[in-house]
Amino acid sequence: MSAPDTNLERQKKQHRWPLIGMALAVLVGVGLIVVWFFELSYKGNEPGEPAGVTAPQAEPPATTQ
């Protein structure tokens, strides 16, 4: 069964803002992923550092004898 009223010009006007909103949401999502990628690249491991270590290890407490 086909739609009873197929006024394409009116449908274009009605769908314009929702489509713009969806496009903006996609752009924000892609932008966040790009920022996340560059942040991870910037905070990468130094040569010789074990993988997965993001903060320096705490030194054990000094013992007094």
C-alpha positions, 0 to 999 in steps of 0.5 A: 500500500502506498502513502496517501499523501506524497508531497515531497516538498513539504516532507523535505521541509519537515525533515530538514532540522532532524537531519541537520541534528543527526549530522551534527551528532555524528560530527560531534561523535567523530570529533570526540573519537579523533580527540581521543585518538590524539590524546592516546597518541600523545600519552603513549609509552616511552621506549622501554616502558612496559605496556599499560603503565600510565602513571609512575610506580610508587616507590616502596617506603624507606625502611629505617634500621 
